[in-house]
Amino acid sequence: MMEIKLTYFKDNGKYYAAGSFLLDFCSFHTIVERVLRMHHEGRLPGLVEGGGKGMFVLIQPPDGKGGDGVPHLLWPIERE
């Protein structure tokens, strides 16, 4: 298992909160897809149910196995 760390920013760029979740070892592409789905469904860890749709989400690549990516920023849902 690996810990996926997420950082949330308001649409004005200010820090809002952080969250994390555990996931079986996989590629960073799979991690981004999973977080994107959670973002659209409003189920982001560290936020209330339905929260986060108006926020940027920064995905930190995990250390070690499966850490083949670079940080990835998801845009707020309203801007997509």
N, C-alpha and C positions, 0 to 999 in steps of 0.2 A: 504494500500500500504506500501511496505517496500523498503528502499534504499539498493541496492546491490553494494558494493564497490569492485573495482578491482584494482590491482596494477600490473604493467607490468615491467618485467626485461629482459634485453638483454640476449643473450645466454651465455655471460661471467659472468652473475650474477649481473651486475650493474643495479641499479634503472634506469628506463626510463621514466615512466609516470604513471598517475592514471586516473581512470574514474569511473563512476557510472551510474546506471539506476534504474528506479522504476519498481517494479513487484508486482502483487497481492500476498497476503500471501500464501505461499506454503511450502513444505518441502525443506530442504537443498539439498536433492538428485535432486529434480526438478530444483533448481537453478543451480546446477553443470551441469545438462544436457543442460539447456538453454545456459549457457555460453560456453560450449563445442561446441554447434551448431554455436553460434556466432563466436567463434574462427575459426572454419573450414570455415565459410562463409566470414571471413575477415570483420566482422561488429562489432568490439569491441568499446564500448563507450570510448571517449577520444583519439582515434586514427583515422587517416585518413582511408577512405574506402580502404579495402584490406590490411590494416596494421596489424601487430601483429602476423603473422604466424610464424616468427622466434623468438618469445619471450615466456618466461614463463609468465603465468597468475596466480596471487594469488587471490583467491576468499575468501573474509572475510565473515564469517557468520553474518547475521543480528542480531541485538539485539531484544529481546522480542519475540513475537509470530513468529514462523517459524524459530527461531534461534536454531535449534536442531543439528547443525553440528559443525565441527571444520574447521579451515582454510584448503583450498584445493589448491594444486598447479597443474596446467596443464602444460605439457611439450610443447616445441615448436612443431609445426606441422611437421617440417622436421625430428624430432627425433621419431615420433610415428610410 
